[in-house]
Amino acid sequence: MDYPKALMTIKELVKMGFSEKSLREIASSVGYPVAIRENLKLTSPIKFDVMELDKYLKRTTKFQEGKR
């Protein structure tokens, strides 16, 4: 998928068709650094490295297909 920026917020990715719930779940998952928070404040926006997000989604999709 083509993204206009290297780092994108949840709102920007939702506009592109992603689910806000799934993005928040990915951001809170441990072990794969996809989401970055600019400040340590809880109110600062979460930004996603879109290249890492693509890798993460491909990896989890392959894993889920293998479980079926």
Secondary structure in CASP SS format (residue, H / E / C, confidence):
PFRMAT SS
TARGET T0000
AUTHOR 0000-0000-0000
METHOD secondary structure of the structure
MODEL  1
M C 1.00
D C 1.00
Y C 1.00
P C 1.00
K C 1.00
A C 1.00
L E 1.00
M E 1.00
T E 1.00
I H 1.00
K H 1.00
E H 1.00
L H 1.00
V H 1.00
K H 1.00
M C 1.00
G C 1.00
F C 1.00
S C 1.00
E H 1.00
K H 1.00
S H 1.00
L H 1.00
R H 1.00
E H 1.00
I H 1.00
A H 1.00
S H 1.00
S C 1.00
V C 1.00
G C 1.00
Y C 1.00
P C 1.00
V C 1.00
A E 1.00
I E 1.00
R E 1.00
E C 1.00
N C 1.00
L C 1.00
K C 1.00
L C 1.00
T C 1.00
S C 1.00
P C 1.00
I E 1.00
K E 1.00
F E 1.00
D E 1.00
V H 1.00
M H 1.00
E H 1.00
L H 1.00
D H 1.00
K H 1.00
Y H 1.00
L H 1.00
K H 1.00
R H 1.00
T H 1.00
T H 1.00
K H 1.00
F H 1.00
Q H 1.00
E H 1.00
G H 1.00
K H 1.00
R C 1.00
END
